[in-house]
Amino acid sequence: MNKTQKHLIEYVIRDVVCFISKEEGLPIDIAMEKFFNSQVFEKLQDLDSGLYTESASYVYELYKTLV
């Protein structure tokens, strides 16, 4: 994983966790736990999936369909 890929993943994670926190009224740490334990988080880490190149909104919508 190169530096750019790492940064893209980090930005998506940050934004998706904020979406979860806001939409579900959860503290950030609980929202992080929910996302980190999801299939979407696993796919986001898989560079072959290319999910890290999608917008945080797209990733969040995917997360909502799989939870």
WOQUILIN-V352409 format. One record per pair of residues at least 24 apart in sequence whose C-alpha atoms are under 10 Angstrom apart, sorted by the first residue. I is the first residue (numbers start at 1). J is the second residue. D is the distance in Angstrom with one decimal. If there is no record, write none. Layout:
i = (I,I)
j = (J,J)
d = (D,D)
This chain:
i = (1,1,1,5,5,5,5,5,6,6,6,7,8,8,8,8,8,8,8,9,9,9,9,9,9,9,9,9,10,10,10,11,11,11,12,12,12,12,12,12,12,12,12,12,12,12,13,13,13,13,13,13,14,15,15,15,15,15,16,16,16,16,16,16,16,16,16,17,17,18,19,19,19,19,20,20,20,34,35,35,35,38,38,38,39,39,39,40,40,40,40)
j = (45,46,47,45,47,50,52,53,45,47,52,52,44,51,52,53,54,55,56,41,44,45,47,51,52,53,54,56,44,45,52,52,55,56,41,44,51,52,53,54,55,56,57,58,59,60,41,44,52,56,59,60,56,55,56,57,59,60,41,55,56,57,58,59,60,61,63,56,60,60,56,57,60,61,60,63,64,67,60,63,67,63,66,67,63,66,67,64,65,66,67)
d = (9.6,9.7,7.6,9.6,8.1,9.9,7.3,8.3,9.1,9.8,8.9,9.4,9.9,9.9,6.2,7.1,9.1,9.5,9.7,9.6,6.9,7.3,9.6,8.7,5.4,8.1,9.6,9.4,9.9,9.9,9.0,9.2,9.4,7.9,9.9,8.7,9.6,7.1,8.9,8.3,7.0,4.8,8.6,9.6,7.6,8.9,8.0,8.6,9.3,7.6,9.0,9.4,8.6,9.4,6.0,8.1,9.5,8.6,9.9,9.6,5.8,7.3,9.3,7.2,5.5,9.3,8.7,9.5,8.6,9.9,8.9,8.4,7.3,9.9,7.9,9.4,9.1,9.4,9.5,8.0,9.6,7.6,8.3,7.6,8.0,7.7,8.7,9.5,10.0,7.8,9.3)
